[in-house]
Amino acid sequence: MTDLFDRIKADKGPLGNWAKQAEGYFVFPKLEGEISNRMNFNGKKLLTWSINDYLGLASHPDVIKADAEAAGEYGMAAPMGARMMSGHTNYHEQLEKECAEFVRKEAAYLVNFGYQGMVSAIDALVTKNDVIVYDVDTHACIIDGVRLHAGKRFVYKHNDVESMEKNIKRAVKLVEKTGGGILVISEGVFGMRGEQGKLKEIAALKKKYNFRLLVDDAHGFGTLGKTGAGTGEEQGVQEDIDVYFATFAKSMAGIGAFFAGDKDVVQYLQYNMRSQMFAKSLPMAMVKGALKRLDMIRTMPELKAKLWENTNALQNGLKDKGFDIGKTNTCVTPVYLHGDIPCLLYTSPSPRD
Ligand SMILES: Cc1ncc(COP(=O)(O)O)c(C=O)c1O
């Protein structure tokens, strides 16, 4: 028998084992000052590369004013309780209505954190007779949702349509026996690689096979599509997304997230998503702040235009300088450094500089 804590002390996990060398610098760095493209770090003003404040809303004076006014009026506690019990308000409903309209779906439902919400939505949507088919590179929250699934799951090679179809066919065979359904899950924009999911191709497969499509558009919302409605709009297949998800933690520079889709599906989520049924609802200040941010995204197209101007300048500059930025076709800009963790830790000059 092993004492649990002896094991934890001996093996801190794949990243934790590097804590001594990396903490405070590569991981858990303390960035200080206004959220911006340059922030204070260890007494120096450095470029910040990894803040998902795509549209620069985090430190926009109108956003800060709206947040402060809402917090002044309601504090950070209200409403108290889960949505179903005592945490439901007109403002929550209004934000849901506006989110749904923005992404051109019938209805939407808020969740407190994208991660927690995604795990819970996947859990709610499938039973043991259903099959999940998903991209191998999807975000950890999708992987964790899939882990909760009591039925079969098939994973396809990243953005590989042939592998996707092969696995959908496997799923079809299986559900013919179980009587279940199929849920395909992709990201709109893969947050690490910056590649758009092959939503157009998935939509074409929907004409051949019977499945439902859940898209995590955390990085597409506000950054892609004519109106900023995301990757589905960009690829002209928004209506083929059965369950659309976006977080407020990227373009909206806030906290919270939402699912959108047909009314009956959203209502099902309302009544079956355990992370919302058994947890406090989003604070009013966040909800009112999100209404302000959404209004700005809707009415200030110059925010997205500036994002793309910066993105194009950055990506062209990096390519010109010989950096490998992979196959990104979004504003997510990966820079691939070849080697392992020790290699990175002992690189000189430091990648942060
Ligand atoms: C693709 C994707 N999905 C979900 C999430 C989680 O969202 P949240 O920060 O709202 O929990 C993230 C955030 O990193 C993400 O990149």
The ligand as an ORCA input file, in Angstrom:
! r2SCAN-3c Opt
* xyz 0 1
  C     -10.880     26.249    -26.512
  C     -11.200     26.612    -25.094
  N     -12.322     26.137    -24.530
  C     -12.648     26.442    -23.263
  C     -11.851     27.241    -22.484
  C     -12.224     27.498    -21.063
  O     -12.865     28.710    -20.902
  P     -12.925     29.463    -19.489
  O     -11.630     30.180    -19.313
  O     -14.127     30.333    -19.591
  O     -13.099     28.401    -18.417
  C     -10.698     27.787    -23.036
  C      -9.844     28.675    -22.216
  O      -8.656     28.584    -22.185
  C     -10.349     27.455    -24.368
  O      -9.237     27.927    -24.937
*
